[in-house]
Amino acid sequence: MIPITPRSGAVLAAFAAVLTLTAADLPGDPVVSVSGLGDRLYPDLGNPGYDVAAYDLSFDYHGRDRPLDAVTRIRARALAPLTGFHLDFAAGTVSSVQVNGVPASYRREREELIVTPEEPVPAGGELRITVAHTSDPRTADSGWVRTADGLAMANQADAAHRVFPCNDHPSDKAAFTFHVTAPKDLTVVTNGVPDVVPAPAPASALTWTYRPADPMATELAQVSVGRSAVLHRAGPHGLVLRDVVGAADRDRLEARLAMTPGQIEWMEGQVGPYPFETYGILSADTTTGFELETQTLSLFERRVLLAPEAAAAPLMLHELAHQWFGDSVTPAAWSDLWLNEGHATWYQALYAEQKYGVGLDEQVRTAYEGDTQIRAADGPPAAPKVPKPGKLGIFRTNVYAGGALVLYALRQEIGAPAFQRLERAWVARHRNGNASTADFTALASEVAERDLGGFLHPWLYGAVTPPMPGHRDWVAGSAGARTAAVVKPA
């Protein structure tokens, strides 16, 4: 994700605990417990009592200002004996719940749907959950974004459970299938490629089915409904690329969209093969204040794509980089967010230098000079402060510029060849999985053939910015009046 605000151009120019669960950790009575996984930043989200294998989501669209009729089907495995469990779900009306084909009782409490099945589910047992509900795009902080002609999703970080019942934590990745029914004059696109493309028919509505090939975190789900053109082109190695734009914008946006194959080639040269079966850009005619790396289909505000190339292209590269860092390799906990945003910011900065002559050292030095103030305000990169309601949540400069500073310092310490080996090993070893800051430190030590824990710890967790290897003349905290340029605005 990139928050876009009036001062974020300056920000972008400036760098313009795995959850292990044992039986002893599980709640004694899942019926009454609505506690989550205990994530340090979002402690109430998730459920340690089961592991989701697959979501099957059906939405019936009636217009951008009306609730969608929905059915969420979940296939999961119980990790402990369950006489009850909860799903994260904060918006919409529930009309029925079934567990393993039998009606179950349910109630709502805070942002949870608490379910009591007719029969207890043994440890290791299958959970087949079906929830009939509505999904309301009018709800405050909904994961739905209303566009000029329809809807799109923006679930990061904690909004997926405002769209559909789920285990809303990135550590529980799962397979997804989407069935979306909409008036036949609209186009539906989701993550992945179409499994069933509706043929023209006399019916007034059509149902589109998509089944992405790779597992996904709930925060990365995408459903777009609107009067859209879907544009196809070939990417590297025959990769299928598809972009979704307003029907009237296909020519106006072509120059931007045509950059994607070259950007993928550039990223593959940095870190290795693109990890998914397709990629593309979803142009949304709306103002969100951010761009978002929804898996295989990055969400962009139309106005950003229409900006001059030198401004738009690095942002496009940032969201593309997330397909490796954040989407394929997903954080184990939200405190590991710097692994997403730091990497995407790092490759954005490197791309800006190579393609547009924006000096990398100048970008890094500006970020470095303001980093101590940022740590004081928001926490160090791997231990961000708990988000306050509203504002930027966890998406603050400490995980963007601060995370990229960690990577730059590491490259300075171990050398560029070893750093590139580390990056390639990281995305290969953890592809389609979850990984933590501890995992990254361990792999960096393995690649460098020496223990880097002592070097990385102050960069990741320290209150004060450490000295930058190779740049002893740089002074952290010397930004003074320029601090505003590196502190992400609200």
C-alpha positions as CSV (number, residue, x, y, z in Angstrom):
1,M,0.0,0.0,0.0
2,I,1.0,3.6,-0.6
3,P,-0.9,6.4,1.1
4,I,-1.2,9.3,-1.2
5,T,-1.6,12.8,0.3
6,P,-0.6,16.3,-0.6
7,R,2.8,15.9,1.0
8,S,3.4,12.3,0.1
9,G,5.5,13.2,-2.9
10,A,8.1,14.5,-0.5
11,V,7.8,11.3,1.5
12,L,8.2,9.1,-1.6
13,A,11.2,11.2,-2.7
14,A,12.7,10.6,0.7
15,F,12.2,6.8,0.1
16,A,9.5,8.5,-2.1
17,A,6.6,-12.8,16.2
18,V,5.6,-15.7,14.3
19,L,2.4,-16.9,16.1
20,T,3.1,-20.4,17.3
21,L,0.0,-22.2,18.7
22,T,-0.1,-25.2,21.0
23,A,-2.9,-26.9,22.9
24,A,-1.9,-24.9,26.0
25,D,-2.4,-21.6,24.1
26,L,-5.9,-22.4,23.0
27,P,-8.9,-20.9,24.8
28,G,-10.6,-23.4,27.1
29,D,-14.1,-22.6,25.9
30,P,-14.2,-21.4,22.3
31,V,-18.0,-20.9,22.6
32,V,-17.7,-17.9,24.9
33,S,-14.2,-16.8,23.9
34,V,-14.0,-14.0,21.3
35,S,-10.3,-13.4,21.8
36,G,-8.3,-13.3,18.6
37,L,-4.8,-14.6,17.8
38,G,-3.2,-12.0,20.0
39,D,-1.4,-10.1,17.3
40,R,0.4,-7.2,19.0
41,L,-1.2,-4.6,16.7
42,Y,-4.7,-6.2,16.0
43,P,-5.1,-8.6,19.0
44,D,-8.8,-9.3,18.5
45,L,-8.5,-10.5,14.9
46,G,-8.1,-14.2,13.9
47,N,-8.9,-17.4,15.7
48,P,-6.3,-20.0,16.9
49,G,-8.9,-22.8,17.0
50,Y,-9.0,-23.6,13.3
51,D,-7.1,-23.2,10.0
52,V,-8.9,-22.1,6.9
53,A,-8.1,-24.0,3.7
54,A,-10.5,-22.3,1.3
55,Y,-13.1,-19.5,0.9
56,D,-15.9,-19.6,-1.6
57,L,-17.5,-16.2,-1.8
58,S,-20.7,-15.4,-3.7
59,F,-21.9,-11.8,-4.1
60,D,-25.1,-10.6,-5.8
61,Y,-24.6,-6.9,-6.8
62,H,-27.6,-4.5,-6.8
63,G,-25.8,-1.2,-7.2
64,R,-23.0,0.8,-5.5
65,D,-25.3,2.2,-2.8
66,R,-27.1,-1.0,-1.9
67,P,-26.0,-4.0,0.2
68,L,-24.9,-7.1,-1.7
69,D,-26.6,-10.4,-1.0
70,A,-23.8,-12.8,-0.1
71,V,-22.9,-16.4,0.9
72,T,-19.6,-17.2,2.4
73,R,-18.5,-20.8,2.4
74,I,-15.4,-21.7,4.4
75,R,-13.6,-25.0,4.5
76,A,-11.3,-25.3,7.5
77,R,-9.7,-27.8,9.9
78,A,-10.2,-27.7,13.7
79,L,-6.9,-27.3,15.5
80,A,-8.5,-28.3,18.9
81,P,-11.8,-29.8,20.0
82,L,-14.4,-27.1,19.2
83,T,-17.8,-26.8,20.8
84,G,-18.0,-23.4,19.2
85,F,-15.9,-20.9,17.4
86,H,-16.0,-17.3,16.1
87,L,-15.5,-15.7,12.7
88,D,-14.4,-12.1,12.3
89,F,-17.3,-10.3,10.9
90,A,-18.2,-6.6,11.6
91,A,-20.8,-5.5,9.1
92,G,-23.8,-6.9,7.3
93,T,-26.8,-8.9,8.5
94,V,-26.5,-12.7,9.0
95,S,-29.6,-14.7,8.0
96,S,-28.3,-18.3,8.6
97,V,-25.3,-20.3,9.5
98,Q,-24.6,-24.0,8.8
99,V,-21.7,-26.1,10.0
100,N,-21.0,-29.4,8.2
101,G,-24.4,-29.2,6.5
102,V,-26.4,-28.7,9.7
103,P,-28.0,-25.4,10.9
104,A,-26.0,-23.9,13.7
105,S,-26.9,-21.3,16.3
106,Y,-25.1,-18.0,16.2
107,R,-24.9,-14.5,17.8
108,R,-23.0,-11.3,17.2
109,E,-20.6,-9.8,19.7
110,R,-18.4,-6.8,18.9
111,E,-16.8,-7.6,15.6
112,E,-17.3,-11.4,15.8
113,L,-19.9,-13.9,14.6
114,I,-20.0,-16.6,17.4
115,V,-21.1,-19.9,16.1
116,T,-22.2,-23.0,18.1
117,P,-22.5,-26.1,15.9
118,E,-25.1,-28.8,16.6
119,E,-22.3,-31.3,17.3
120,P,-18.8,-30.6,18.7
121,V,-16.0,-30.8,16.1
122,P,-13.0,-32.9,17.2
123,A,-9.4,-31.8,16.9
124,G,-8.4,-32.4,13.3
125,G,-12.0,-32.5,12.2
126,E,-13.4,-30.8,9.1
127,L,-15.3,-27.6,9.4
128,R,-17.6,-26.7,6.4
129,I,-19.1,-23.4,7.3
130,T,-21.8,-21.6,5.3
131,V,-22.9,-18.1,6.2
132,A,-25.7,-16.3,4.3
133,H,-25.4,-12.6,4.9
134,T,-25.3,-9.2,3.4
135,S,-22.2,-7.1,2.6
136,D,-22.8,-3.4,2.9
137,P,-20.6,-0.9,1.0
138,R,-22.2,2.0,2.8
139,T,-20.7,1.0,6.1
140,A,-18.0,3.3,7.6
141,D,-14.6,1.8,7.1
142,S,-16.0,-0.9,4.8
143,G,-13.6,-2.9,2.8
144,W,-15.6,-1.8,-0.2
145,V,-14.6,1.3,-2.2
146,R,-17.4,3.0,-4.1
147,T,-16.3,4.1,-7.5
148,A,-18.0,6.3,-10.1
149,D,-19.7,3.3,-11.7
150,G,-19.5,0.4,-9.1
151,L,-17.4,-1.1,-6.4
152,A,-13.9,-2.3,-5.7
153,M,-12.3,-3.9,-2.6
154,A,-9.6,-2.4,-0.3
155,N,-9.3,-4.7,2.7
156,Q,-5.9,-3.8,4.0
157,A,-5.2,-4.1,6.8
158,D,-8.2,-5.1,8.9
159,A,-11.3,-4.5,6.7
160,A,-11.9,-7.9,5.0
161,H,-14.1,-8.9,7.9
162,R,-16.3,-5.9,7.1
163,V,-16.9,-7.5,3.7
164,F,-17.3,-11.2,4.5
165,P,-16.9,-13.6,7.6
166,C,-13.4,-14.8,7.8
167,N,-10.3,-15.5,9.9
168,D,-9.0,-12.0,9.2
169,H,-5.3,-12.3,9.9
170,P,-2.5,-12.6,7.2
171,S,-1.1,-15.7,8.9
172,D,-4.0,-17.8,7.7
173,K,-3.7,-17.8,3.9
174,A,-6.2,-19.8,2.0
175,A,-7.5,-20.6,-1.5
176,F,-10.3,-18.4,-2.9
177,T,-13.1,-18.8,-5.3
178,F,-15.4,-15.9,-6.3
179,H,-18.9,-16.0,-7.8
180,V,-20.2,-12.5,-8.6
181,T,-23.6,-11.8,-10.1
182,A,-24.1,-8.4,-11.6
183,P,-26.2,-6.7,-14.4
184,K,-25.0,-7.9,-17.8
185,D,-23.9,-4.4,-18.8
186,L,-21.2,-4.4,-16.1
187,T,-17.9,-6.2,-16.0
188,V,-16.7,-8.2,-12.9
189,V,-13.0,-8.9,-12.3
190,T,-11.4,-10.4,-9.2
191,N,-8.0,-11.8,-8.3
192,G,-6.7,-14.5,-10.6
193,V,-8.1,-15.4,-14.0
194,P,-11.7,-16.3,-15.0
195,D,-12.7,-19.8,-14.3
196,V,-16.1,-19.2,-15.9
197,V,-16.7,-16.2,-18.2
198,P,-20.4,-15.7,-18.7
199,A,-21.6,-15.8,-22.3
200,P,-24.0,-13.2,-23.6
201,A,-27.6,-14.3,-22.7
202,P,-31.1,-12.8,-22.6
203,A,-30.9,-12.7,-18.8
204,S,-30.6,-9.3,-17.1
205,A,-27.7,-10.5,-14.9
206,L,-24.6,-12.7,-15.4
207,T,-22.5,-14.6,-12.9
208,W,-18.8,-14.4,-13.2
209,T,-16.5,-17.1,-11.5
210,Y,-12.8,-16.7,-10.7
211,R,-10.6,-19.1,-9.0
212,P,-7.0,-17.8,-8.3
213,A,-4.3,-20.4,-8.6
214,D,-2.4,-19.4,-5.4
215,P,-3.4,-19.0,-1.7
216,M,-4.1,-15.5,-0.5
217,A,-4.5,-13.5,2.7
218,T,-7.9,-12.1,3.3
219,E,-6.5,-8.5,3.1
220,L,-5.5,-9.1,-0.5
221,A,-8.9,-10.1,-1.9
222,Q,-10.2,-8.0,-4.8
223,V,-13.6,-7.8,-6.5
224,S,-14.3,-5.0,-9.1
225,V,-17.7,-4.3,-10.5
226,G,-18.2,-1.5,-13.0
227,R,-18.4,-0.4,-16.6
228,S,-14.9,-1.5,-17.3
229,A,-12.7,-2.5,-20.2
230,V,-10.4,-5.5,-19.6
231,L,-7.2,-5.0,-21.6
232,H,-4.9,-8.0,-22.3
233,R,-1.3,-8.1,-23.3
234,A,1.6,-10.5,-23.0
235,G,4.2,-10.2,-20.3
236,P,7.6,-11.8,-19.8
237,H,7.7,-15.6,-20.6
238,G,4.1,-15.4,-21.9
239,L,2.7,-14.2,-18.6
240,V,-1.0,-13.2,-19.1
241,L,-1.4,-9.5,-18.2
242,R,-4.8,-7.9,-17.9
243,D,-5.7,-4.4,-16.8
244,V,-9.2,-3.1,-15.8
245,V,-9.9,0.5,-16.7
246,G,-13.0,2.7,-17.2
247,A,-14.3,1.9,-20.7
248,A,-13.6,5.5,-21.8
249,D,-10.0,5.4,-20.6
250,R,-8.5,2.5,-22.6
251,D,-6.6,4.9,-24.9
252,R,-5.8,7.5,-22.3
253,L,-4.2,5.1,-20.0
254,E,-2.4,2.9,-22.5
255,A,1.0,4.6,-22.1
256,R,1.0,3.8,-18.4
257,L,-0.3,0.3,-18.7
258,A,2.2,-0.6,-21.5
259,M,5.0,-0.1,-18.9
260,T,4.0,-3.2,-16.9
261,P,5.9,-5.8,-19.0
262,G,9.1,-3.9,-18.7
263,Q,8.6,-3.3,-14.9
264,I,8.0,-7.0,-14.4
265,E,11.2,-7.8,-16.3
266,W,13.1,-5.3,-14.1
267,M,11.8,-6.8,-10.9
268,E,12.6,-10.3,-12.1
269,G,16.1,-9.2,-12.7
270,Q,16.3,-8.1,-9.1
271,V,14.6,-11.0,-7.3
272,G,13.6,-13.8,-9.7
273,P,10.5,-15.0,-11.4
274,Y,7.1,-13.4,-11.0
275,P,5.2,-15.6,-8.5
276,F,1.6,-15.6,-9.8
277,E,-0.4,-16.6,-12.9
278,T,-1.3,-13.1,-14.0
279,Y,-0.9,-9.4,-13.1
280,G,-2.6,-6.2,-13.9
281,I,-3.7,-2.8,-12.8
282,L,-7.2,-1.9,-11.7
283,S,-8.0,1.8,-12.3
284,A,-10.6,3.1,-9.9
285,D,-12.4,6.4,-10.6
286,T,-12.5,7.5,-7.0
287,T,-10.4,9.1,-4.3
288,T,-9.1,6.7,-1.7
289,G,-5.9,8.3,-0.6
290,F,-3.8,5.2,-1.2
291,E,-2.8,2.6,-3.8
292,L,-3.1,-1.1,-2.9
293,E,-1.4,-4.3,-3.9
294,T,-4.4,-6.6,-4.1
295,Q,-3.0,-10.0,-5.3
296,T,-2.5,-10.1,-9.1
297,L,-4.6,-6.9,-9.6
298,S,-3.2,-3.8,-7.9
299,L,-5.7,-1.1,-7.2
300,F,-4.8,2.5,-8.3
301,E,-6.7,5.7,-8.2
302,R,-7.3,6.9,-11.8
303,R,-5.8,10.2,-11.0
304,V,-2.4,8.6,-10.0
305,L,-2.2,6.7,-13.3
306,L,-2.9,10.0,-15.2
307,A,0.0,11.8,-13.4
308,P,3.3,12.4,-15.2
309,E,5.3,9.3,-15.9
310,A,8.2,10.1,-13.5
311,A,5.6,10.3,-10.6
312,A,3.3,7.4,-11.6
313,A,5.8,4.8,-12.7
314,P,7.7,4.4,-9.4
315,L,4.3,4.0,-7.6
316,M,3.3,1.3,-10.1
317,L,6.7,-0.4,-9.4
318,H,6.0,-0.2,-5.6
319,E,2.7,-2.1,-5.9
320,L,4.2,-4.6,-8.4
321,A,7.1,-5.3,-5.9
322,H,4.5,-6.2,-3.3
323,Q,3.4,-9.2,-5.4
324,W,6.7,-10.8,-4.2
325,F,6.9,-9.0,-0.9
326,G,3.6,-9.1,1.0
327,D,1.5,-11.1,-1.4
328,S,3.5,-14.2,-2.2
329,V,5.6,-13.9,1.0
330,T,3.1,-12.7,3.5
331,P,3.9,-11.4,7.0
332,A,3.4,-13.9,9.9
333,A,2.2,-11.0,12.1
334,W,1.4,-7.4,11.5
335,S,4.6,-6.3,13.2
336,D,6.4,-7.8,10.2
337,L,4.7,-5.3,7.9
338,W,8.1,-3.6,7.3
339,L,9.0,-6.7,5.3
340,N,6.2,-5.7,2.9
341,E,6.5,-1.9,2.8
342,G,10.3,-1.7,3.3
343,H,11.0,-3.9,0.3
344,A,8.4,-2.2,-1.9
345,T,9.9,1.2,-1.0
346,W,13.4,-0.1,-1.5
347,Y,12.7,-1.3,-5.0
348,Q,10.7,1.8,-5.8
349,A,13.7,3.9,-4.8
350,L,16.1,1.8,-6.8
351,Y,13.8,1.9,-9.8
352,A,13.6,5.7,-9.6
353,E,17.3,6.0,-9.6
354,Q,17.9,3.7,-12.5
355,K,15.0,4.9,-14.7
356,Y,14.6,8.6,-13.7
357,G,18.0,9.6,-12.3
358,V,16.8,10.1,-8.7
359,G,20.0,9.5,-6.7
360,L,19.6,6.5,-4.4
361,D,22.0,7.8,-1.8
362,E,20.3,11.2,-1.8
363,Q,16.9,9.5,-1.1
364,V,18.4,7.3,1.6
365,R,20.3,10.1,3.3
366,T,17.1,12.3,3.5
367,A,15.2,9.4,5.1
368,Y,18.1,8.6,7.4
369,E,18.3,12.2,8.7
370,G,14.6,12.1,9.8
371,D,14.5,8.5,11.0
372,T,15.1,9.1,14.7
373,Q,12.2,11.4,14.9
374,I,10.0,8.9,13.1
375,R,11.0,6.1,15.5
376,A,10.0,8.4,18.4
377,A,6.7,9.1,16.8
378,D,5.7,5.7,15.4
379,G,8.2,3.2,16.8
380,P,11.0,1.3,15.1
381,P,10.3,-0.6,11.9
382,A,9.7,-4.1,13.4
383,A,8.0,-2.9,16.5
384,P,5.6,-0.1,15.4
385,K,3.4,1.5,17.9
386,V,-0.2,0.2,18.3
387,P,-2.3,2.2,15.8
388,K,-4.8,4.7,17.0
389,P,-8.3,4.7,15.5
390,G,-8.4,6.4,12.1
391,K,-5.4,8.2,10.6
392,L,-2.9,6.0,8.9
393,G,-3.2,3.0,11.1
394,I,-0.1,0.9,10.8
395,F,0.8,2.3,7.4
396,R,3.3,5.0,8.6
397,T,6.7,6.2,7.5
398,N,8.5,3.9,10.0
399,V,7.6,0.8,7.9
400,Y,8.1,2.5,4.5
401,A,11.2,4.6,4.7
402,G,12.3,3.0,7.9
403,G,12.0,-0.5,6.5
404,A,13.9,0.5,3.4
405,L,16.7,2.0,5.5
406,V,17.1,-1.4,7.2
407,L,17.6,-3.0,3.8
408,Y,20.0,-0.3,2.6
409,A,22.1,-0.7,5.8
410,L,22.1,-4.5,5.4
411,R,23.3,-4.2,1.7
412,Q,26.0,-1.8,2.9
413,E,27.0,-4.3,5.6
414,I,27.1,-7.5,3.5
415,G,27.7,-6.1,0.0
416,A,25.4,-5.9,-3.0
417,P,26.0,-9.5,-4.4
418,A,25.2,-11.1,-1.0
419,F,22.2,-8.9,-0.6
420,Q,20.8,-9.9,-4.0
421,R,21.3,-13.6,-3.1
422,L,19.4,-13.0,0.1
423,E,16.5,-11.3,-1.7
424,R,16.2,-14.1,-4.3
425,A,16.5,-16.8,-1.6
426,W,13.8,-15.0,0.5
427,V,11.1,-15.0,-2.1
428,A,11.9,-18.5,-3.3
429,R,12.0,-20.1,0.1
430,H,8.8,-18.5,1.4
431,R,6.8,-18.4,-1.8
432,N,3.0,-18.7,-1.1
433,G,3.8,-18.8,2.7
434,N,4.2,-16.6,5.7
435,A,7.5,-15.4,7.2
436,S,8.6,-13.2,10.0
437,T,11.3,-10.7,10.9
438,A,13.1,-13.5,12.7
439,D,13.0,-15.6,9.6
440,F,14.5,-12.8,7.6
441,T,17.3,-12.3,10.1
442,A,18.1,-16.0,10.1
443,L,18.2,-16.2,6.3
444,A,20.4,-13.1,6.1
445,S,22.8,-14.7,8.5
446,E,22.8,-17.9,6.5
447,V,23.5,-16.1,3.2
448,A,26.2,-13.9,4.8
449,E,27.7,-16.9,6.6
450,R,27.8,-15.0,9.9
451,D,25.4,-14.0,12.6
452,L,23.7,-10.7,11.7
453,G,21.4,-10.7,14.6
454,G,23.5,-8.2,16.5
455,F,23.7,-5.9,13.5
456,L,20.0,-6.0,12.5
457,H,18.5,-5.8,16.0
458,P,19.1,-2.1,16.6
459,W,18.0,-1.3,13.1
460,L,14.8,-3.2,13.5
461,Y,14.0,-2.5,17.2
462,G,16.1,0.4,18.5
463,A,14.7,3.7,19.6
464,V,17.7,5.5,18.0
465,T,18.8,5.1,14.4
466,P,22.2,3.3,14.3
467,P,25.2,4.6,12.3
468,M,25.0,3.9,8.6
469,P,27.7,1.5,7.3
470,G,29.9,3.3,4.8
471,H,28.4,6.7,5.6
472,R,29.8,7.7,9.0
473,D,29.3,11.4,8.0
474,W,25.5,10.9,8.0
475,V,23.8,12.1,11.1
476,A,20.4,10.7,12.2
477,G,18.1,13.3,13.6
478,S,19.7,16.2,11.7
479,A,16.7,16.8,9.5
480,G,15.5,19.7,11.6
481,A,13.0,21.6,9.5
482,R,13.1,18.9,6.9
483,T,11.6,16.3,9.2
484,A,8.1,17.0,7.7
485,A,9.5,15.7,4.4
486,V,10.0,12.2,5.8
487,V,7.2,11.9,8.3
488,K,4.2,10.5,6.6
489,P,1.3,13.0,6.9
490,A,-2.1,12.0,8.3
